[in-house]
Amino acid sequence: MKRYFLILAVCCVALGMPAQQFESNGLWYELTGKRTAQVISDPTDSVYRAYTEVVVPETVRYEGRDYQVTRLDDQAFRYCHFLKEVSLPEGLREMGFQAFMNCTQLREIRLPGTLRWIDDMAFYGCASLETVYVGKRVKRWPDMCFSDCERLKQIYHAGRRPPKSHKMSFFNCPKNITYYRLK
């Protein structure tokens, strides 16, 4: 009986423990697996908003171990109004809800070929966004993905067909967005 309660207590403590979060080279991360991490929003809610350029590395080192950066968490760079340039690594597989929402000065985004999933409203309100490059693994644009991207002109894609759109993917965007196929 004592053993049962000890196991139960250990499980309760383990479930209540927050995920390991840390800062490296100006970005915040959270460990998501044995060798993976995701970029998270700035817990101080002040540093990211001043950035004009962000370079997300392929790997990040924490306590002597390297972790592959595979995800941008929900709202990772939301409201970074001064952000103009973003470099995302190969190996990134997912982009969370509102990841770049209202990054009003972002003009171009190159999504890595390894990216498979983009969540809703990822680029909502990126009013200066003109050009998007996307690999062949992205099969659909989610709900309101580019809504209120008033200057969006061209999307370059590596797949045989452009990603399928949700009926609200391009709400309040120009009607003449041109798709180009990347070779």
OpenMM code with the backbone's topology and positions (N, CA, C; nanometers):
from openmm import Vec3, app, unit

residues = "MET LYS ARG TYR PHE LEU ILE LEU ALA VAL CYS CYS VAL ALA LEU GLY MET PRO ALA GLN GLN PHE GLU SER ASN GLY LEU TRP TYR GLU LEU THR GLY LYS ARG THR ALA GLN VAL ILE SER ASP PRO THR ASP SER VAL TYR ARG ALA TYR THR GLU VAL VAL VAL PRO GLU THR VAL ARG TYR GLU GLY ARG ASP TYR GLN VAL THR ARG LEU ASP ASP GLN ALA PHE ARG TYR CYS HIS PHE LEU LYS GLU VAL SER LEU PRO GLU GLY LEU ARG GLU MET GLY PHE GLN ALA PHE MET ASN CYS THR GLN LEU ARG GLU ILE ARG LEU PRO GLY THR LEU ARG TRP ILE ASP ASP MET ALA PHE TYR GLY CYS ALA SER LEU GLU THR VAL TYR VAL GLY LYS ARG VAL LYS ARG TRP PRO ASP MET CYS PHE SER ASP CYS GLU ARG LEU LYS GLN ILE TYR HIS ALA GLY ARG ARG PRO PRO LYS SER HIS LYS MET SER PHE PHE ASN CYS PRO LYS ASN ILE THR TYR TYR ARG LEU LYS".split()
positions = [
    Vec3(0.0806, -0.1192, 0.0000),
    Vec3(0.0000, 0.0000, 0.0000),
    Vec3(0.0856, 0.1267, 0.0000),
    Vec3(0.1929, 0.1275, 0.0797),
    Vec3(0.2825, 0.2426, 0.0830),
    Vec3(0.3433, 0.2673, -0.0552),
    Vec3(0.3794, 0.1568, -0.1209),
    Vec3(0.4392, 0.1682, -0.2544),
    Vec3(0.3417, 0.2338, -0.3515),
    Vec3(0.2133, 0.1979, -0.3438),
    Vec3(0.1107, 0.2541, -0.4299),
    Vec3(0.1014, 0.4062, -0.4103),
    Vec3(0.0989, 0.4510, -0.2859),
    Vec3(0.0896, 0.5941, -0.2584),
    Vec3(0.2152, 0.6690, -0.3020),
    Vec3(0.3306, 0.6053, -0.2881),
    Vec3(0.4549, 0.6667, -0.3333),
    Vec3(0.4521, 0.6861, -0.4849),
    Vec3(0.4094, 0.5853, -0.5588),
    Vec3(0.3997, 0.5965, -0.7047),
    Vec3(0.2982, 0.7035, -0.7424),
    Vec3(0.1856, 0.7074, -0.6769),
    Vec3(0.0832, 0.8080, -0.7029),
    Vec3(0.1370, 0.9484, -0.6756),
    Vec3(0.2090, 0.9660, -0.5670),
    Vec3(0.2660, 1.0971, -0.5329),
    Vec3(0.3675, 1.1414, -0.6372),
    Vec3(0.4531, 1.0499, -0.6797),
    Vec3(0.5534, 1.0832, -0.7816),
    Vec3(0.4854, 1.1231, -0.9116),
    Vec3(0.3813, 1.0515, -0.9526),
    Vec3(0.3078, 1.0837, -1.0751),
    Vec3(0.2429, 1.2214, -1.0653),
    Vec3(0.1839, 1.2533, -0.9534),
    Vec3(0.1194, 1.3837, -0.9356),
    Vec3(0.2204, 1.4970, -0.9447),
    Vec3(0.3352, 1.4784, -0.8826),
    Vec3(0.4396, 1.5807, -0.8896),
    Vec3(0.4879, 1.5952, -1.0330),
    Vec3(0.5103, 1.4838, -1.1020),
    Vec3(0.5595, 1.4883, -1.2396),
    Vec3(0.4603, 1.5574, -1.3322),
    Vec3(0.3329, 1.5323, -1.3163),
    Vec3(0.2325, 1.5945, -1.4018),
    Vec3(0.2197, 1.7437, -1.3748),
    Vec3(0.2481, 1.7871, -1.2548),
    Vec3(0.2360, 1.9277, -1.2211),
    Vec3(0.3596, 2.0102, -1.2522),
    Vec3(0.4669, 1.9434, -1.2902),
    Vec3(0.5910, 2.0168, -1.3164),
    Vec3(0.5822, 2.0910, -1.4490),
    Vec3(0.6219, 2.2160, -1.4516),
    Vec3(0.6220, 2.2887, -1.5786),
    Vec3(0.7338, 2.2384, -1.6685),
    Vec3(0.7156, 2.2555, -1.7992),
    Vec3(0.8190, 2.2174, -1.8942),
    Vec3(0.9406, 2.3082, -1.8744),
    Vec3(1.0580, 2.2562, -1.9047),
    Vec3(1.1814, 2.3322, -1.8875),
    Vec3(1.1887, 2.4451, -1.9890),
    Vec3(1.1986, 2.5685, -1.9422),
    Vec3(1.2106, 2.6859, -2.0280),
    Vec3(1.3445, 2.7523, -2.0014),
    Vec3(1.4043, 2.8074, -2.1087),
    Vec3(1.5331, 2.8730, -2.0947),
    Vec3(1.5527, 2.9730, -2.2071),
    Vec3(1.6462, 3.0640, -2.1861),
    Vec3(1.6800, 3.1663, -2.2851),
    Vec3(1.8164, 3.1346, -2.3441),
    Vec3(1.8316, 3.1571, -2.4742),
    Vec3(1.9596, 3.1401, -2.5415),
    Vec3(1.9680, 3.2391, -2.6565),
    Vec3(2.0718, 3.3200, -2.6558),
    Vec3(2.0949, 3.4201, -2.7619),
    Vec3(1.9723, 3.5063, -2.7914),
    Vec3(1.9027, 3.5467, -2.6882),
    Vec3(1.7918, 3.6400, -2.7039),
    Vec3(1.6565, 3.5783, -2.7345),
    Vec3(1.6491, 3.4464, -2.7523),
    Vec3(1.5207, 3.3797, -2.7749),
    Vec3(1.4910, 3.2855, -2.6582),
    Vec3(1.3633, 3.2633, -2.6332),
    Vec3(1.3204, 3.1728, -2.5276),
    Vec3(1.2748, 3.0415, -2.5872),
    Vec3(1.3066, 2.9327, -2.5180),
    Vec3(1.2760, 2.7979, -2.5652),
    Vec3(1.2111, 2.7167, -2.4551),
    Vec3(1.1444, 2.6110, -2.5001),
    Vec3(1.0885, 2.5130, -2.4088),
    Vec3(1.1230, 2.3755, -2.4648),
    Vec3(1.1705, 2.2878, -2.3793),
    Vec3(1.2014, 2.1521, -2.4232),
    Vec3(1.0715, 2.0787, -2.4499),
    Vec3(1.0661, 2.0064, -2.5622),
    Vec3(0.9437, 1.9355, -2.6003),
    Vec3(0.9651, 1.7851, -2.6110),
    Vec3(1.0892, 1.7401, -2.6036),
    Vec3(1.1203, 1.5985, -2.6132),
    Vec3(1.2637, 1.5754, -2.5712),
    Vec3(1.3108, 1.4530, -2.5898),
    Vec3(1.4475, 1.4205, -2.5489),
    Vec3(1.5517, 1.5027, -2.6226),
    Vec3(1.5242, 1.5372, -2.7460),
    Vec3(1.6199, 1.6131, -2.8265),
    Vec3(1.5548, 1.7243, -2.9073),
    Vec3(1.4349, 1.7690, -2.8666),
    Vec3(1.3647, 1.8733, -2.9414),
    Vec3(1.3230, 1.9881, -2.8501),
    Vec3(1.3092, 2.1045, -2.9126),
    Vec3(1.2683, 2.2253, -2.8405),
    Vec3(1.1809, 2.3097, -2.9318),
    Vec3(1.1072, 2.4015, -2.8699),
    Vec3(1.0279, 2.4971, -2.9467),
    Vec3(1.0598, 2.6378, -2.8994),
    Vec3(1.0466, 2.7340, -2.9914),
    Vec3(1.0600, 2.8746, -2.9558),
    Vec3(0.9282, 2.9161, -2.8921),
    Vec3(0.9356, 2.9828, -2.7783),
    Vec3(0.8155, 3.0303, -2.7092),
    Vec3(0.8171, 3.1823, -2.7034),
    Vec3(0.7039, 3.2391, -2.6675),
    Vec3(0.6975, 3.3845, -2.6535),
    Vec3(0.7846, 3.4280, -2.5363),
    Vec3(0.8284, 3.5497, -2.5424),
    Vec3(0.9131, 3.6077, -2.4389),
    Vec3(0.8331, 3.6197, -2.3088),
    Vec3(0.8710, 3.5453, -2.2044),
    Vec3(0.7929, 3.5505, -2.0803),
    Vec3(0.7920, 3.6881, -2.0143),
    Vec3(0.8914, 3.7728, -2.0456),
    Vec3(0.8929, 3.9078, -1.9885),
    Vec3(0.8042, 4.0017, -2.0697),
    Vec3(0.7636, 3.9544, -2.1897),
    Vec3(0.6758, 4.0306, -2.2793),
    Vec3(0.7327, 4.1671, -2.3155),
    Vec3(0.8654, 4.1758, -2.3265),
    Vec3(0.9232, 4.3054, -2.3613),
    Vec3(1.0333, 4.2961, -2.4656),
    Vec3(1.1173, 4.1965, -2.4597),
    Vec3(1.2357, 4.1895, -2.5455),
    Vec3(1.1999, 4.1705, -2.6916),
    Vec3(1.1185, 4.0714, -2.7244),
    Vec3(1.0872, 4.0405, -2.8643),
    Vec3(1.0261, 4.1595, -2.9371),
    Vec3(0.9480, 4.2361, -2.8662),
    Vec3(0.8754, 4.3454, -2.9322),
    Vec3(0.9674, 4.4524, -2.9890),
    Vec3(1.0916, 4.4580, -2.9432),
    Vec3(1.1871, 4.5563, -2.9946),
    Vec3(1.2690, 4.5016, -3.1114),
    Vec3(1.2622, 4.3713, -3.1372),
    Vec3(1.3445, 4.3102, -3.2419),
    Vec3(1.3017, 4.3560, -3.3808),
    Vec3(1.4008, 4.3811, -3.4659),
    Vec3(1.3745, 4.4071, -3.6071),
    Vec3(1.4122, 4.2852, -3.6912),
    Vec3(1.4953, 4.1980, -3.6352),
    Vec3(1.5381, 4.0775, -3.7060),
    Vec3(1.5452, 3.9616, -3.6073),
    Vec3(1.5004, 3.8443, -3.6528),
    Vec3(1.5054, 3.7235, -3.5707),
    Vec3(1.5645, 3.6110, -3.6539),
    Vec3(1.6642, 3.5435, -3.5979),
    Vec3(1.7205, 3.4245, -3.6592),
    Vec3(1.6970, 3.3084, -3.5635),
    Vec3(1.6125, 3.2152, -3.6059),
    Vec3(1.5853, 3.0967, -3.5248),
    Vec3(1.6858, 2.9902, -3.5680),
    Vec3(1.7670, 2.9400, -3.4767),
    Vec3(1.8691, 2.8411, -3.5137),
    Vec3(1.8096, 2.7016, -3.5346),
    Vec3(1.8845, 2.6168, -3.6052),
    Vec3(1.8415, 2.4777, -3.6231),
    Vec3(1.8464, 2.4023, -3.4909),
    Vec3(1.9498, 2.4311, -3.4110),
    Vec3(1.9640, 2.3653, -3.2815),
    Vec3(1.9939, 2.4700, -3.1751),
    Vec3(1.9620, 2.4343, -3.0523),
    Vec3(1.9916, 2.5205, -2.9390),
    Vec3(2.0551, 2.4328, -2.8313),
    Vec3(2.1539, 2.4873, -2.7614),
    Vec3(2.2250, 2.4122, -2.6587),
    Vec3(2.1707, 2.4511, -2.5216),
    Vec3(2.1450, 2.3474, -2.4412),
    Vec3(2.0971, 2.3693, -2.3050),
    Vec3(2.1582, 2.2621, -2.2161),
    Vec3(2.2249, 2.3073, -2.1116),
    Vec3(2.2911, 2.2189, -2.0154),
    Vec3(2.3757, 2.1120, -2.0842),
    Vec3(2.4537, 2.1567, -2.1828),
    Vec3(2.5485, 2.0684, -2.2500),
    Vec3(2.4907, 1.9766, -2.3560),
    Vec3(2.3623, 1.9894, -2.3853),
    Vec3(2.2993, 1.9056, -2.4876),
    Vec3(2.2411, 1.9929, -2.5977),
    Vec3(2.2445, 1.9403, -2.7208),
    Vec3(2.1848, 2.0098, -2.8339),
    Vec3(2.0430, 1.9592, -2.8564),
    Vec3(1.9528, 2.0534, -2.8834),
    Vec3(1.8125, 2.0224, -2.9095),
    Vec3(1.7745, 2.0819, -3.0455),
    Vec3(1.7093, 2.0032, -3.1286),
    Vec3(1.6637, 2.0515, -3.2578),
    Vec3(1.5393, 2.1370, -3.2370),
    Vec3(1.5378, 2.2545, -3.2991),
    Vec3(1.4223, 2.3436, -3.2903),
    Vec3(1.3225, 2.2987, -3.3966),
    Vec3(1.2092, 2.2439, -3.3528),
    Vec3(1.1120, 2.1852, -3.4449),
    Vec3(0.9793, 2.2594, -3.4504),
    Vec3(0.9611, 2.3597, -3.3633),
    Vec3(0.8302, 2.4257, -3.3569),
    Vec3(0.8431, 2.5693, -3.3094),
    Vec3(0.7561, 2.6543, -3.3628),
    Vec3(0.7324, 2.7867, -3.3063),
    Vec3(0.6024, 2.7743, -3.2284),
    Vec3(0.6044, 2.8041, -3.1021),
    Vec3(0.4874, 2.7884, -3.0173),
    Vec3(0.3801, 2.8909, -3.0530),
    Vec3(0.2600, 2.8693, -3.0011),
    Vec3(0.1502, 2.9638, -3.0197),
    Vec3(0.1953, 3.1028, -2.9754),
    Vec3(0.1681, 3.2003, -3.0588),
    Vec3(0.1939, 3.3419, -3.0291),
    Vec3(0.3412, 3.3732, -3.0025),
    Vec3(0.4309, 3.2943, -3.0584),
    Vec3(0.5739, 3.3114, -3.0303),
    Vec3(0.6226, 3.4533, -3.0576),
    Vec3(0.5840, 3.5121, -3.1695),
    Vec3(0.6301, 3.6475, -3.2043),
    Vec3(0.5130, 3.7435, -3.2261),
    Vec3(0.4012, 3.7163, -3.1663),
    Vec3(0.2823, 3.8002, -3.1803),
    Vec3(0.3106, 3.9430, -3.1333),
    Vec3(0.2618, 4.0391, -3.2091),
    Vec3(0.2739, 4.1822, -3.1792),
    Vec3(0.4174, 4.2338, -3.1805),
    Vec3(0.5045, 4.1711, -3.2556),
    Vec3(0.6404, 4.2240, -3.2731),
    Vec3(0.6353, 4.3245, -3.3880),
    Vec3(0.5876, 4.4438, -3.3589),
    Vec3(0.5580, 4.5442, -3.4603),
    Vec3(0.6802, 4.5923, -3.5378),
    Vec3(0.7996, 4.5790, -3.4828),
    Vec3(0.9201, 4.6261, -3.5507),
    Vec3(0.9899, 4.5165, -3.6305),
    Vec3(0.9429, 4.3957, -3.6219),
    Vec3(1.0064, 4.2815, -3.6871),
    Vec3(0.9960, 4.2931, -3.8389),
    Vec3(1.1136, 4.2983, -3.9043),
    Vec3(1.1187, 4.3124, -4.0501),
    Vec3(1.1718, 4.1874, -4.1189),
    Vec3(1.2624, 4.1155, -4.0533),
    Vec3(1.3253, 3.9990, -4.1149),
    Vec3(1.3221, 3.8800, -4.0201),
    Vec3(1.2900, 3.7629, -4.0765),
    Vec3(1.2860, 3.6389, -3.9993),
    Vec3(1.3582, 3.5315, -4.0782),
    Vec3(1.4445, 3.4591, -4.0110),
    Vec3(1.5113, 3.3437, -4.0712),
    Vec3(1.4702, 3.2204, -3.9908),
    Vec3(1.4046, 3.1267, -4.0594),
    Vec3(1.3569, 3.0045, -3.9940),
    Vec3(1.4407, 2.8866, -4.0428),
    Vec3(1.4725, 2.7927, -3.9547),
    Vec3(1.5644, 2.6848, -3.9905),
    Vec3(1.4972, 2.5666, -4.0607),
    Vec3(1.5762, 2.4977, -4.1418),
    Vec3(1.5328, 2.3669, -4.1895),
    Vec3(1.5249, 2.2798, -4.0639),
    Vec3(1.4284, 2.1943, -4.0577),
    Vec3(1.4050, 2.1146, -3.9380),
    Vec3(1.2811, 2.1613, -3.8635),
    Vec3(1.2419, 2.2869, -3.8872),
    Vec3(1.1192, 2.3379, -3.8260),
    Vec3(1.0009, 2.2667, -3.8906),
    Vec3(0.9139, 2.2073, -3.8087),
    Vec3(0.8028, 2.1281, -3.8622),
    Vec3(0.6662, 2.1906, -3.8385),
    Vec3(0.6534, 2.2714, -3.7337),
    Vec3(0.5226, 2.3271, -3.6996),
    Vec3(0.5328, 2.4740, -3.6612),
    Vec3(0.4258, 2.5458, -3.6948),
    Vec3(0.4135, 2.6860, -3.6573),
    Vec3(0.2804, 2.7014, -3.5851),
    Vec3(0.2844, 2.7494, -3.4630),
    Vec3(0.1658, 2.7561, -3.3791),
    Vec3(0.0693, 2.8684, -3.4114),
    Vec3(-0.0420, 2.8658, -3.3400),
    Vec3(-0.1508, 2.9629, -3.3493),
    Vec3(-0.0973, 3.1045, -3.3286),
    Vec3(-0.1287, 3.1935, -3.4218),
    Vec3(-0.0904, 3.3353, -3.4146),
    Vec3(0.0603, 3.3565, -3.3988),
    Vec3(0.1410, 3.2710, -3.4564),
    Vec3(0.2864, 3.2775, -3.4373),
    Vec3(0.3459, 3.4137, -3.4722),
    Vec3(0.2988, 3.4764, -3.5800),
    Vec3(0.3497, 3.6075, -3.6220),
    Vec3(0.2372, 3.7111, -3.6312),
    Vec3(0.1316, 3.6918, -3.5602),
    Vec3(0.0170, 3.7830, -3.5669),
    Vec3(0.0587, 3.9275, -3.5400),
    Vec3(0.0131, 4.0170, -3.6264),
    Vec3(0.0360, 4.1614, -3.6141),
    Vec3(0.1831, 4.2014, -3.6113),
    Vec3(0.2652, 4.1286, -3.6838),
    Vec3(0.4033, 4.1731, -3.7095),
    Vec3(0.3925, 4.2659, -3.8302),
    Vec3(0.3553, 4.3883, -3.8041),
    Vec3(0.3088, 4.4803, -3.9083),
    Vec3(0.4165, 4.5279, -4.0053),
    Vec3(0.5446, 4.5089, -3.9737),
    Vec3(0.6504, 4.5511, -4.0656),
    Vec3(0.7174, 4.4347, -4.1390),
    Vec3(0.6747, 4.3132, -4.1132),
    Vec3(0.7300, 4.1962, -4.1800),
    Vec3(0.6883, 4.1991, -4.3268),
    Vec3(0.7866, 4.1986, -4.4183),
    Vec3(0.7571, 4.2119, -4.5618),
    Vec3(0.7680, 4.0808, -4.6379),
    Vec3(0.8489, 3.9877, -4.5869),
    Vec3(0.8718, 3.8623, -4.6579),
    Vec3(0.8950, 3.7516, -4.5563),
    Vec3(0.8476, 3.6318, -4.5876),
    Vec3(0.8730, 3.5176, -4.5003),
    Vec3(0.9075, 3.3978, -4.5876),
    Vec3(1.0165, 3.3304, -4.5494),
    Vec3(1.0583, 3.2072, -4.6169),
    Vec3(1.0364, 3.0926, -4.5191),
    Vec3(0.9373, 3.0109, -4.5503),
    Vec3(0.9045, 2.8979, -4.4650),
    Vec3(0.9899, 2.7795, -4.5085),
    Vec3(1.0541, 2.7112, -4.4160),
    Vec3(1.1452, 2.6029, -4.4533),
    Vec3(1.0730, 2.4851, -4.5183),
    Vec3(1.1457, 2.4107, -4.5989),
    Vec3(1.0899, 2.2957, -4.6679),
    Vec3(1.0426, 2.1858, -4.5753),
    Vec3(1.0905, 2.1842, -4.4527),
    Vec3(1.0504, 2.0820, -4.3552),
    Vec3(0.9191, 2.1152, -4.2851),
    Vec3(0.8712, 2.2383, -4.3005),
    Vec3(0.7480, 2.2803, -4.2332),
    Vec3(0.6288, 2.2026, -4.2882),
    Vec3(0.5511, 2.1437, -4.1980),
    Vec3(0.4349, 2.0634, -4.2365),
    Vec3(0.3032, 2.1240, -4.1904),
    Vec3(0.3056, 2.1938, -4.0799),
    Vec3(0.1818, 2.2404, -4.0185),
    Vec3(0.1919, 2.3876, -3.9818),
    Vec3(0.0922, 2.4628, -4.0242),
    Vec3(0.0769, 2.6031, -3.9851),
    Vec3(-0.0591, 2.6139, -3.9202),
    Vec3(-0.0647, 2.6684, -3.8007),
    Vec3(-0.1920, 2.6794, -3.7300),
    Vec3(-0.2641, 2.8078, -3.7701),
    Vec3(-0.3888, 2.8195, -3.7274),
    Vec3(-0.4745, 2.9329, -3.7611),
    Vec3(-0.4109, 3.0669, -3.7239),
    Vec3(-0.4390, 3.1644, -3.8069),
    Vec3(-0.4024, 3.3044, -3.7835),
    Vec3(-0.2519, 3.3269, -3.7697),
    Vec3(-0.1707, 3.2429, -3.8281),
    Vec3(-0.0248, 3.2519, -3.8123),
    Vec3(0.0306, 3.3876, -3.8546),
    Vec3(-0.0227, 3.4453, -3.9624),
    Vec3(0.0265, 3.5746, -4.0125),
    Vec3(-0.0838, 3.6802, -4.0136),
    Vec3(-0.1845, 3.6608, -3.9357),
    Vec3(-0.2970, 3.7534, -3.9293),
    Vec3(-0.2458, 3.8951, -3.8978),
    Vec3(-0.2885, 3.9921, -3.9769),
    Vec3(-0.2559, 4.1317, -3.9498),
    Vec3(-0.1147, 4.1731, -3.9854),
    Vec3(-0.0430, 4.0922, -4.0615),
    Vec3(0.0917, 4.1316, -4.1083),
    Vec3(0.0725, 4.2222, -4.2298),
    Vec3(0.0378, 4.3462, -4.2029),
    Vec3(-0.0081, 4.4395, -4.3052),
    Vec3(0.0952, 4.4700, -4.4131),
    Vec3(0.2238, 4.4562, -4.3851),
    Vec3(0.3279, 4.4843, -4.4846),
    Vec3(0.3748, 4.3604, -4.5596),
    Vec3(0.3258, 4.2439, -4.5232),
    Vec3(0.3707, 4.1193, -4.5857),
    Vec3(0.3338, 4.1187, -4.7340),
    Vec3(0.4367, 4.1027, -4.8188),
    Vec3(0.4172, 4.1030, -4.9636),
    Vec3(0.4465, 3.9678, -5.0271),
    Vec3(0.5460, 3.8957, -4.9739),
    Vec3(0.5928, 3.7740, -5.0391),
    Vec3(0.6079, 3.6607, -4.9381),
    Vec3(0.5611, 3.5414, -4.9794),
    Vec3(0.5714, 3.4211, -4.8965),
    Vec3(0.6357, 3.3120, -4.9813),
    Vec3(0.7336, 3.2431, -4.9238),
    Vec3(0.7946, 3.1255, -4.9857),
    Vec3(0.7580, 3.0061, -4.8992),
    Vec3(0.7088, 2.8987, -4.9626),
    Vec3(0.6642, 2.7826, -4.8858),
    Vec3(0.7080, 2.6537, -4.9557),
    Vec3(0.7470, 2.5553, -4.8761),
    Vec3(0.7886, 2.4261, -4.9295),
    Vec3(0.6701, 2.3393, -4.9667),
    Vec3(0.6993, 2.2218, -5.0175),
    Vec3(0.5942, 2.1331, -5.0676),
    Vec3(0.5196, 2.0566, -4.9593),
    Vec3(0.5677, 2.0574, -4.8372),
    Vec3(0.5017, 1.9793, -4.7314),
    Vec3(0.3800, 2.0482, -4.6724),
    Vec3(0.3702, 2.1792, -4.6885),
    Vec3(0.2509, 2.2499, -4.6420),
    Vec3(0.1408, 2.2245, -4.7442),
    Vec3(0.0340, 2.1587, -4.7003),
    Vec3(-0.0746, 2.1186, -4.7905),
    Vec3(-0.1963, 2.2101, -4.7843),
    Vec3(-0.2048, 2.2915, -4.6772),
    Vec3(-0.3206, 2.3805, -4.6660),
    Vec3(-0.2838, 2.5074, -4.5896),
    Vec3(-0.3538, 2.6145, -4.6264),
    Vec3(-0.3460, 2.7389, -4.5503),
    Vec3(-0.4609, 2.7338, -4.4506),
    Vec3(-0.4338, 2.7495, -4.3230),
    Vec3(-0.5412, 2.7383, -4.2232),
    Vec3(-0.6309, 2.8617, -4.2189),
    Vec3(-0.7302, 2.8536, -4.1346),
    Vec3(-0.8276, 2.9602, -4.1157),
    Vec3(-0.7586, 3.0914, -4.0784),
    Vec3(-0.7878, 3.1939, -4.1538),
    Vec3(-0.7389, 3.3306, -4.1313),
    Vec3(-0.5855, 3.3407, -4.1288),
    Vec3(-0.5187, 3.2494, -4.1940),
    Vec3(-0.3720, 3.2461, -4.1948),
    Vec3(-0.3122, 3.3802, -4.2363),
    Vec3(-0.3620, 3.4378, -4.3454),
    Vec3(-0.3092, 3.5641, -4.3957),
    Vec3(-0.4129, 3.6768, -4.3913),
    Vec3(-0.5151, 3.6639, -4.3117),
    Vec3(-0.6179, 3.7678, -4.3049),
    Vec3(-0.5561, 3.9016, -4.2665),
    Vec3(-0.6031, 4.0048, -4.3316),
    Vec3(-0.5570, 4.1428, -4.3107),
    Vec3(-0.4103, 4.1632, -4.3504),
    Vec3(-0.3607, 4.0802, -4.4405),
    Vec3(-0.2286, 4.1031, -4.5020),
    Vec3(-0.2557, 4.1829, -4.6291),
    Vec3(-0.2741, 4.3104, -4.6131),
    Vec3(-0.3258, 4.3989, -4.7169),
    Vec3(-0.2340, 4.4176, -4.8371),
    Vec3(-0.1069, 4.3823, -4.8246),
    Vec3(-0.0109, 4.4018, -4.9341),
    Vec3(0.0395, 4.2708, -4.9949),
    Vec3(-0.0180, 4.1600, -4.9547),
    Vec3(0.0281, 4.0306, -5.0044),
    Vec3(0.0086, 4.0229, -5.1555),
    Vec3(0.1205, 3.9980, -5.2272),
    Vec3(0.1176, 3.9988, -5.3733),
    Vec3(0.1519, 3.8641, -5.4337),
    Vec3(0.2477, 3.7945, -5.3737),
    Vec3(0.2970, 3.6732, -5.4380),
    Vec3(0.3333, 3.5661, -5.3369),
    Vec3(0.3040, 3.4423, -5.3783),
    Vec3(0.3379, 3.3262, -5.2980),
    Vec3(0.4142, 3.2293, -5.3885),
    Vec3(0.5338, 3.1937, -5.3449),
    Vec3(0.6163, 3.0970, -5.4164),
    Vec3(0.6044, 2.9642, -5.3427),
    Vec3(0.5743, 2.8578, -5.4156),
    Vec3(0.5572, 2.7283, -5.3504),
    Vec3(0.6325, 2.6202, -5.4265),
    Vec3(0.6781, 2.5188, -5.3536),
    Vec3(0.7591, 2.4117, -5.4121),
    Vec3(0.6762, 2.2897, -5.4507),
    Vec3(0.5515, 2.2852, -5.4125),
    Vec3(0.4670, 2.1702, -5.4448),
    Vec3(0.4136, 2.1759, -5.5863),
    Vec3(0.3509, 2.0655, -5.6285),
    Vec3(0.2899, 2.0630, -5.7620),
    Vec3(0.1712, 2.1574, -5.7700),
    Vec3(0.1010, 2.1688, -5.6587),
    Vec3(-0.0137, 2.2595, -5.6510),
    Vec3(0.0029, 2.3492, -5.5292),
    Vec3(-0.0533, 2.4677, -5.5350),
    Vec3(-0.0498, 2.5533, -5.4152),
    Vec3(-0.1254, 2.4870, -5.3006),
    Vec3(-0.0919, 2.5212, -5.1764),
    Vec3(-0.1683, 2.4688, -5.0634),
    Vec3(-0.3164, 2.5057, -5.0765),
    Vec3(-0.4029, 2.4173, -5.0310),
    Vec3(-0.5463, 2.4454, -5.0332),
    Vec3(-0.5762, 2.5533, -4.9308),
    Vec3(-0.6738, 2.6352, -4.9633),
    Vec3(-0.7105, 2.7456, -4.8747),
    Vec3(-0.8405, 2.7185, -4.8026),
    Vec3(-0.8459, 2.7606, -4.6789),
    Vec3(-0.9712, 2.7667, -4.6051),
    Vec3(-1.0446, 2.8889, -4.6601),
    Vec3(-1.1757, 2.8918, -4.6504),
    Vec3(-1.2499, 3.0043, -4.7092),
    Vec3(-1.2115, 3.1397, -4.6499),
    Vec3(-1.1521, 3.1394, -4.5306),
    Vec3(-1.1118, 3.2663, -4.4674),
    Vec3(-0.9594, 3.2833, -4.4613),
    Vec3(-0.8848, 3.1998, -4.5309),
    Vec3(-0.7375, 3.2077, -4.5244),
    Vec3(-0.6837, 3.3436, -4.5672),
    Vec3(-0.7484, 3.4043, -4.6668),
    Vec3(-0.7000, 3.5301, -4.7231),
    Vec3(-0.8037, 3.6411, -4.7084),
    Vec3(-0.8772, 3.6396, -4.5984),
    Vec3(-0.9794, 3.7422, -4.5747),
    Vec3(-0.9147, 3.8799, -4.5674),
    Vec3(-0.9728, 3.9745, -4.6391),
    Vec3(-0.9254, 4.1132, -4.6432),
    Vec3(-0.7829, 4.1235, -4.6980),
    Vec3(-0.7550, 4.0422, -4.7994),
    Vec3(-0.6274, 4.0473, -4.8724),
    Vec3(-0.6569, 4.0885, -5.0163),
    Vec3(-0.5551, 4.1314, -5.0906),
    Vec3(-0.5780, 4.1619, -5.2320),
    Vec3(-0.6315, 4.0393, -5.3065),
    Vec3(-0.7132, 4.0623, -5.4043),
    Vec3(-0.7728, 3.9534, -5.4820),
    Vec3(-0.6771, 3.8985, -5.5874),
    Vec3(-0.5720, 3.9703, -5.6172),
    Vec3(-0.4822, 3.9313, -5.7264),
    Vec3(-0.3491, 3.8736, -5.6774),
    Vec3(-0.3515, 3.7915, -5.5763),
    Vec3(-0.2289, 3.7256, -5.5278),
    Vec3(-0.1863, 3.6248, -5.6344),
    Vec3(-0.0585, 3.6277, -5.6706),
    Vec3(-0.0069, 3.5395, -5.7749),
    Vec3(0.0742, 3.4280, -5.7116),
    Vec3(0.0482, 3.3049, -5.7562),
    Vec3(0.1265, 3.1891, -5.7127),
    Vec3(0.2309, 3.1585, -5.8182),
    Vec3(0.3521, 3.1325, -5.7727),
    Vec3(0.4617, 3.0903, -5.8607),
    Vec3(0.5139, 2.9571, -5.8090),
    Vec3(0.5446, 2.8675, -5.8989),
    Vec3(0.5989, 2.7378, -5.8577),
    Vec3(0.7500, 2.7437, -5.8522),
    Vec3(0.8053, 2.7040, -5.7388),
    Vec3(0.9509, 2.6952, -5.7230),
    Vec3(0.9969, 2.5619, -5.7800),
    Vec3(1.1065, 2.5615, -5.8464),
    Vec3(1.1624, 2.4370, -5.9026),
    Vec3(1.2589, 2.3760, -5.8047),
] * unit.nanometer
topology = app.Topology()
chain = topology.addChain("A")
for resn in residues:
    res = topology.addResidue(resn, chain)
    for name in ("N", "CA", "C"):
        topology.addAtom(name, app.Element.getBySymbol(name[0]), res)
